[in-house]
Amino acid sequence: MSAVIETYDLSREYQMGDQIVHALRGVSFQVALGEFVALMGPSGSGKSTLMHLLGCLDSPSNGRYLLASEDVGQFSQRQRATIRNEQIGFVFQTFNLLPRLTALANVMLPLQYGGRQPEVRQRAEAALARVGLADRMQHRPTELSGGQRQRVAIARALVADPAIILADEPTGNLDSQTGADIMQLLGELNSEGGNGRTIILVTHDPQVASHTQRILHLHDGEIVREERFTTEDTENAEGRKNSVPSVRSVVQ
């Protein structure tokens, strides 16, 4: 299967006072079209920095990032904004919903910002129905549970029909059962039709990561270990929590 994401010696450095912080140190990996991948590691390991680079929210200090075989480093600011709006859907731990807007209005926002006026409402309604909120479209975030708010955030990520979903700790503010429901939904979105959507998930929770097909473990800005799972394991994440992954490899 072809790679939709490729990174080569990707590094990110930040100047903090008179010190240089190495957030990422030469990260290289590929993500296949339709793959479901987790990024795991302790605080400060580089997970969120890597996610920001993949989502075109930041630029690397060194290295190359290819998206669908195109070098993102050669893109203009406008091209990056177009990619964020049309090709990548973002899901965040804190939902990032506007409290004064209804669920429907929140989901419509990405299409309105992108200038896609025709059928904006219909597409937003379809996205909310897909995540099980057809009866909550006119509710504001304060009138919704945490799980429902995350579903609104997922619907907002889906409304432009992106090929890639980037989810940063999407279950971090949820109880365990609601988090499991959200992971089931993401799994369904990953497997829907054809090759499905490519999903990259940041998490610190091994149980959340167990729903994916592959885990990249980061430490001090480097990928130090990779876990891959069999198809049987992927289809039965609940059973995998107490099992040993079928393949383990150390990335030097």
C-alpha positions in Angstrom: 0.0 0.0 0.0 1.4 3.5 -0.9 2.6 5.9 1.7 0.5 9.0 2.2 2.9 10.4 4.8 6.8 10.2 4.7 9.2 11.9 7.0 13.0 11.9 6.6 15.3 13.0 9.4 12.7 15.5 10.6 13.9 17.8 13.4 12.5 20.7 15.3 14.5 23.0 17.5 13.2 25.9 19.7 15.2 28.8 21.1 14.4 29.3 24.8 16.5 32.1 26.2 20.1 31.1 25.7 19.3 27.4 25.3 18.2 25.3 22.3 15.5 22.7 22.9 15.6 19.7 20.6 11.9 18.7 20.4 12.5 16.3 17.5 15.8 14.7 16.6 15.9 13.2 13.1 12.5 11.4 12.9 11.9 9.1 9.9 8.9 7.0 9.3 6.1 6.3 6.8 2.3 6.0 7.2 0.4 4.0 4.6 -2.9 5.2 3.0 -5.7 4.0 5.3 -3.5 3.1 8.2 -4.4 3.8 11.9 -1.2 4.8 13.9 -0.6 5.9 17.5 2.2 8.2 18.7 3.0 7.4 22.3 5.6 8.7 24.8 6.0 10.6 28.0 5.5 14.3 28.3 8.2 16.1 26.4 8.9 13.2 24.1 7.9 15.2 20.9 4.5 13.7 20.2 2.6 17.0 19.9 5.5 18.7 18.1 5.4 15.9 15.5 1.6 16.1 15.2 1.9 19.9 14.6 4.4 19.3 11.8 2.3 16.6 10.2 -0.7 18.9 10.3 1.1 21.8 8.6 0.7 23.9 11.8 4.5 24.3 12.1 7.6 23.8 10.0 10.6 21.6 10.7 14.0 23.0 11.4 15.6 20.3 9.3 14.5 17.2 7.3 11.7 16.6 4.8 8.0 15.9 5.1 6.2 14.4 2.1 2.4 14.4 2.0 1.0 12.3 -0.9 4.5 12.4 -2.4 4.7 16.2 -2.4 7.3 18.1 -0.4 5.5 20.2 2.2 8.6 22.2 2.7 8.1 23.7 -0.8 4.6 24.8 -0.1 3.6 28.5 0.4 1.7 29.6 3.5 -1.5 29.7 1.4 -0.9 26.1 0.2 -0.4 24.9 3.8 -3.6 26.6 4.8 -5.5 24.9 2.0 -4.1 21.5 3.0 -5.2 22.1 6.6 -8.7 23.1 5.5 -9.3 20.4 2.9 -7.0 17.4 3.4 -6.5 17.1 7.1 -9.1 17.0 9.9 -8.1 17.9 13.5 -9.5 16.5 16.7 -8.2 17.9 20.0 -8.4 16.9 23.7 -10.2 20.1 24.6 -12.7 20.0 21.8 -12.1 23.6 20.8 -15.8 24.3 20.2 -17.2 27.9 20.2 -19.6 27.9 23.2 -22.1 30.4 21.8 -22.7 28.4 18.6 -24.8 25.3 18.2 -23.3 21.9 17.3 -24.4 22.4 13.7 -22.9 25.9 13.5 -19.6 24.6 15.0 -19.4 21.9 12.4 -20.2 24.3 9.5 -17.3 26.6 10.4 -14.5 24.9 8.4 -16.5 25.0 5.2 -17.5 28.6 5.7 -13.8 29.6 6.3 -12.9 27.7 3.1 -15.5 29.5 1.0 -17.5 26.4 0.3 -21.0 27.9 0.6 -23.0 25.4 -1.5 -24.5 22.7 0.6 -22.6 23.7 3.7 -25.5 23.0 6.0 -26.4 19.7 4.4 -22.8 18.5 4.7 -22.6 19.5 8.4 -25.9 17.8 9.1 -24.6 14.6 7.5 -21.4 14.7 9.5 -23.3 15.1 12.8 -25.6 12.2 11.8 -22.6 10.1 11.1 -21.3 10.5 14.6 -24.7 9.8 16.2 -25.8 13.4 16.9 -28.7 13.9 14.5 -30.9 14.8 17.5 -28.4 17.2 19.1 -27.7 19.6 16.2 -29.2 22.7 17.8 -27.7 22.1 21.2 -24.8 24.3 22.3 -21.6 22.8 23.8 -22.7 23.5 27.4 -25.8 21.5 26.8 -23.8 18.4 25.7 -21.9 15.8 27.6 -18.1 15.5 27.2 -18.5 12.5 24.8 -21.1 14.4 22.7 -18.8 17.4 22.5 -16.0 15.2 21.3 -18.3 13.8 18.7 -19.1 17.3 17.5 -15.4 17.9 17.2 -15.0 14.7 15.2 -17.9 15.8 12.9 -16.2 19.1 12.4 -13.0 17.2 11.4 -15.0 15.1 9.0 -17.1 17.8 7.3 -14.6 18.6 4.6 -14.1 14.9 3.9 -10.4 14.9 4.6 -8.2 11.9 3.7 -6.2 12.3 7.0 -7.4 12.8 10.6 -5.0 13.9 13.3 -6.3 13.3 16.8 -4.4 14.8 19.8 -5.4 13.0 23.0 -9.0 12.7 21.9 -10.1 10.7 25.0 -8.0 12.7 27.5 -10.9 14.5 29.0 -13.4 11.6 28.9 -14.2 8.8 31.3 -13.0 5.3 30.3 -16.3 4.1 28.7 -16.9 7.3 26.8 -13.3 7.2 25.6 -13.8 3.6 24.4 -16.9 4.7 22.5 -14.9 7.5 20.8 -12.1 5.0 19.9 -14.7 2.7 18.4 -16.0 5.6 16.3 -12.5 6.5 15.1 -12.0 2.8 14.2 -15.1 2.8 12.1 -14.0 6.0 10.3 -10.7 4.3 9.6 -12.2 1.3 8.0 -15.1 2.9 6.1 -15.1 2.2 2.3 -12.1 1.6 0.1 -8.8 2.2 1.9 -10.6 4.2 4.7 -9.3 7.4 6.3 -5.7 7.6 7.5 -5.7 8.4 11.3 -2.8 9.4 13.4 -3.5 9.5 17.1 -1.4 11.0 20.0 -2.0 9.3 23.3 -0.3 8.4 26.6 -2.8 5.6 27.3 -1.8 2.1 26.2 -5.5 1.0 26.2 -6.3 3.8 23.7 -3.3 2.9 21.5 -4.4 -0.7 21.5 -7.2 0.2 19.1 -4.7 1.2 16.4 -2.7 -0.9 13.9 0.7 0.4 14.8 2.3 2.3 17.7 5.4 4.6 17.3 7.0 5.1 20.7 8.8 8.4 21.1 11.4 9.4 23.7 13.4 12.6 23.9 12.4 13.5 20.3 13.3 10.2 18.7 11.3 7.1 17.7 12.8 4.4 19.9 10.4 1.5 19.3 7.6 0.4 17.0 4.8 -2.1 17.6 2.7 -3.6 14.9 -0.4 -5.7 15.4 -2.0 -8.5 13.5 -5.3 -8.1 11.7 -6.9 -10.3 14.3 -5.5 -8.1 17.1 -6.7 -4.9 15.3 -10.2 -6.3 15.0 -10.3 -7.2 18.7 -8.6 -4.3 20.6 -10.3 -5.4 23.9 -8.5 -8.7 23.8 -5.2 -7.1 22.7 -4.9 -5.2 26.0 -3.5 -8.3 27.7 -1.7 -9.7 24.7 1.8 -9.3 23.3 2.0 -7.5 19.9 2.9 -9.8 17.0 5.8 -7.8 15.8 8.2 -5.6 17.8 11.1 -3.7 16.2 13.6 -1.2 17.6 14.2 1.8 15.4 17.8 3.1 15.8 
